């Protein structure tokens, strides 16, 4: 995407020719990168954390804090998926996006409920009773069958 935009800038300023489809494709890619990247980063545990706050909490309070943020993420992911799916279903049936490529609207907005659903699944997995091992918590003691 960076190379394509650089190419478009070079073409515009060096040869006075435009490549109009690059801006449209880059916009679509930014939408997909945002909604799929958020769910992927959440799954990998790479989101920003308040380490200064959780470092001073005892392990029980830190776990409650992690569970509450997982619950908040699950709610946001569910609402995002539900509202995006609802608006996509009621509004965008058969609508073509205004642009050079005439891309169907469902290809553009369809990623929003998918990304919301993936975020909901990732947050919900942090709430699951069998998910005792969360980032920063010690491994459970016992027969050694559970691994963090």
Buried (B, 14 or more C-beta within 10 A) or exposed (E): EEEBBEEBEEBEEEEEEEBEEBBBBBEBEEBBBEBBEBBBBBEEEEEEBEEEEBEEEEEEEBBEBBBEBBBEBBEBBBEBBBEBBEEBEEEBEEEEBEBEEEBBBBEBBBBBBBBBBBBBBBBBBBBEEEEEEBEBEEEEEEEEEEEE
